């Protein structure tokens, strides 16, 4: 079933971009690192509103929540600190100074430890209770995404500037392997333990690759949306979610060792998720390799002329309508969900103008992409 937009929650007057997020499942609260605003926004998901803002930070980037301690940990790239806030009111509870460029945070609830990537190349292992630094693990360059192996003491770390995946041991504090990457610089990472795979995303070119946890052998590679910053594996549904800055949330179905684009991309404006300059529907003539097949006529509406974008979902179909400023219905596509394959049906569109161009049966212009572009 395709993803559905359930709600939009305004974050208020937030300058600049946001970065990573964490969640308190018990209270249904979402923590948003508002890097450009030097704040963390706290969103009540039940009320669908911002209930508190933590200020006085220095470009907060990584963020983690430890339920057993009811504590929030915020890594600041601006001054290299990790700030700690505790309790329902998020009172300041401590600080750890790592020197510079504190970035991603991972929480190990089993050991009550947090691990923070920082500096020109290192992981800091911190006791979440005492806030004492237990170990420093040296790395070749600054780390980006990293993940724990829950069945061992191994940590897998993306090192984009070195084009390497590092494997380190948390107990000894030493690297055990470096797997060279030839594709591009590697940023977000997720672990698929059921298949013994490590998933990582590259930005230029935009690719997702799966590697063997055992030896780093590449098992799969495919195209995805661009400028990815976060990657998640949904073990319950066997899905991969890729959050991309070019305006899409890519959804892939994991089937054995393959990853299939069986669901439409979810499109939404936002930080690390932007809206294209236009919207449109596919035509048969404009079909691109690997894209859904469309039948009928097509048209596109420049962003400056787009008045409304409507979605309508039934158990078997997903319909989209782009409404231009003049005339009324600009383009309608019906996505049939049939065994995971997409097909479009477009009703005839009368000749009309939008944004100074004429579209219609005899002079249709093809949108080179659109909400369901692959």
N, C-alpha and C positions, 0 to 999 in steps of 0.2 A: 504494500500500500504506500502511495507517495506521502511525503511529509506534508503536513498542513500547517499553515500559519494560524496559531491560536490567539496570540496577543502581541501587541507592540507596547513596550514599557519605556516611556521617555526617561532618560537619565538626567535631564535638566541641563543647565548651562555648563557643559563639559568642553573645554578647549582641547584641541589636539586629538591625537589618536588614543584608543584604549589598547590594552594588551591582554594578558591572560586572565582567567577567571577560576574561581573555586566555589564549592557549594557546601552549605550546612543542610543536610537532608532532613534532619530532625525538625529544624525550624522552617525549612523550606525558604532559605535565604541564599541569594547569589551574591558573591563578592566580585567586583569588577575593578581591575587595576586600570585606573585612568591616568596613564603615563604622562600625557601632555598637560594634564590639569593638576598634577602632584596630589592626587586624591585617590581614595578607594570608595567606590559607591556600593552601598549595601541595599539590595533589592529584596523586598518581601514578595515571593512568587505567588502567594495566596492572594494578597491584596493587590498585586501587580503595580507596585509603586516603590520608589526609593524612600527608605525610611531613615537613612542616616548616611552621612558622608564623613570619612576620616580624612582630615587634612594634615598639612605640615610635612608631607612626604617629599621625597626627591626622585621624581620619575619612577614611580612604582611599576614594576614589570612582572616578576614572578609572584605567585600568591598560593598559599596552601592553608588548609584548615585541618586541625587534629581534633576529632570529635571527643576522644577520651579526656582531653585536657580543656576542651571548649576554648581553644586558642587559635588565633589567626596570625599567620606569619607572612610578612610582606617584604619582598626583596626590592631594593632601590638601586637602580643603575646609576643615579646621579651621585650618590655618596658611598656606594658599596655596603650599605647597612642592611640588616634584616630587622625590621621592627615587629614587635609582638603585641597583640591586643587580645584581651581575654574577657570572658563573661558575656552576658546578654547585651551589655552596654558598650562592649569593646573598649574598655579602659586600657591605656598604655601599660604594658606589663614587662617591658624589657627591650633590649637592643643588643645585637651582635654586629660588630664591625668587621667586615671581610676585606676592606681595603679599597676595592674598586669594582664597578660593573657587576653588581649582584643581579642575577638573571633568573633563570628557571628554578622552580622549587618542586621537589617531589617529597611526598610524605610516606613513611613506612610505619603504619599504625601498629604492626606487630612488635616492633622494637622501640616505639616512641621516638623515632629519629626523623629528622628532616635533612635532606641533602640539597645543597644549593650550588648551582654552577656560577662561577665568578671569575673576575680578573682576566689575565692574559692566557690562562689555562689551568683550571683547577676545579675540583669538587670539594666543598666543605661539608663534612658529616657532623651534625649538631644534635646533641641530646635535647629533645623538645621540652623536657621537664626542667632541667637545670640551666639550659641555654649555654652549656659549655661545648666548645668545639672538640669533638672526639678525634677527628682525623682530617688531614688534608691529602687529597689524591691528586698528584700532578698530572697534567695533560699537555699535549703538544701545543694547543691553541685554545682560544675561548670556546667553551662548549655551548651548544644550542640544546635541542631536545635530547632527553635521556630517559631511560626506563630501567626499573629493577626487574630482575628475574625472580619471581616469587618462590621458586624451588631451589635457589642457590644464593650465594652472596655476590653474584655477578651483577654489574651495571653496564648497560650498553649506552654509549654516548656518541651523538653526532658532533663531528668536528669539521664544520664546513670549510674553514680556511685551509685546512690540511687535506680536505676531500677524503676523510677517513671516518670509519666507525671504530671507536675505541672500546675495548672490553676491559673492565677493571674489576678488581676484587675489593669489596668493602672491608673485609676483615683484615687483609694484609695492607690495604691502602695502596696497592701497586697495580699498574696495568698488566694485563696478561696477554693481550693481543691487540693488533691494529689492522683492521681490514681496509685496504685501499679502495676508493670509489672512483670510477672513471667517468661517471655520468655528468655530474655537476656538483655544486655545493648543496649539502644535505642539511635540512633544518628540522621540521617536526618529526616525531617518532612515536610509534605505538608498538605494543607487543601483542602478538597473537599466539598465545601459549598452546592452544589446542592443536595447532598445526606446526608448532616449533618454528615460528617465523617472526622475523623482525621487519616491521613496515617503516619505511622512511620516504620522505617527500623531497623532491628537488624543485627549485623554482625556475631555472633557466638552463635547459628546457624544462617545462612543467611535467614532471613524471612522478609516478609512485612506483616504488620497487619493493619486492619482498626478498628477504635474505634468510638463509638458514641460521638459526641460533647456534647450531653446533660448530659451524666452520666459516660462516660468512658468505657461503656460495649464493649467487644470485639465482632466485627461483622464478621470478616473474617481474615484468615491467610493463607499464601502460601509461597512456596520456591522461592527464587530469587538468583541472582548472588551474589558473595561474596565481602566483604570489601567495602560496599556502603558508599559514602560520600555525595552524593546529591540526592535529590528526587524532582520531579516536577509533577504537574497535569496539563494536557492540557485540559481545559474545552471545547474548541471548538471541539476537536476530541474524547473527553472522554477517553484519554489515560494517563497512568502513565509511566514516564521515571525514571529509576533508574540507576545512574552512579556508576559503580563498579570498584574497584581496581584490580579484578582478570581478567580484560580484556574485559568486556562486558558493553553495554548499554542495560539494560533490558527494553522491551516495553510490557506493559500490556494493554488490552482493558477492560475498566470498563463497565459492563453491569448490571445495577441495583446494587445489592449488591455484585456481583461477579467480580473477576479480572482474566482475561484469558490470557495465553501466546499464543496469536493468531498470533503474528508476530515474525519472526526470530530475534535472538539477533544480535545487531550490534557490530562488533568486530573491535577494533583498538588499536594499540600500543600507549601508552602515560602515563602521570602521572595520577595516579588513574585509568588507563586503560592500562593494559599490555597485551602482546601477549603470548599465551601458548607456551609450549616447542615444540609443533608439531601441524600440522593441518591434518584433515582427513575427511572421509565421512562414514556415517553409513552403516552397512550391516544388512541384516535380522537377521543373527545369533547373531549380537552384539547389537541388539535393547535393550534399557534400558527402564524401566517403565516410561511412561510419555513423551517419546521421539518421534519424527517423525518416521514413518516407512520407511525403505529404502529397495530397491530391487536390486539384482545384486551383483556385487563384490565390495570389498572395499580395501583400502590401506591407509597407512599413511606415511607422509614424515617428518622425524625429522627436527627440526628447523635448525640444522646445514646444512642440505641438501636442504632446501627449497629455490628455486631460485625466484619464483614469485607466487603471489596469484592473480588470475584474477576474476573479477565479470562482469556479463553481464545480464542486466535486460530488460525484455519486459513487456508489460502491464499485462501478465498472468504468467510469469515465472521469477525466479531469478536463474541464473546459477553460479556455482563457479568452478573454475579449479585450482588445486594445481599443479604447475610445479616443478618437481624435477630437480636436476642438471643433472641426467642421468637416464633414457632416457627422452623423451619429456613429453607428457601428463601423469600425475601421477594419477589423480583422478578427476572425473567430477560428480557433483551432480546438478540436476535440481529441484528447489523448485517450485511446482505448487501452485499458490494462488487460492484456490477454497473454497469460503465460510469461509475463515479463517483457514482452515486446511492445513497442510503441507504434501506433499508426495514427495519422491525422486525417480528419475529414473537414474540409472547408466549404461552407455554403457559398453560393455565388455572391460576389460583392459588386454592387453597381459602381459604375465609373464615378470617381470623385477626386477631389484635390485634397492634399494634406501637405502643409509645409511648402507650398508652391510647386509641387509636382503632381502629375496626373497618374493615377493607377486604375487598373480595371481589367476587364476580360482580354482586351486586345493589346494593352500596353503595360501589363503587370511588371512591376519591378520586384526583384527577389531580395528579401532580407538575408544577408549573409550571416546568419546566426539566429539569435532569438532566445527566448527563455528555455527552450529545450535543445539548444545546440549542443552537440557533442564536442 
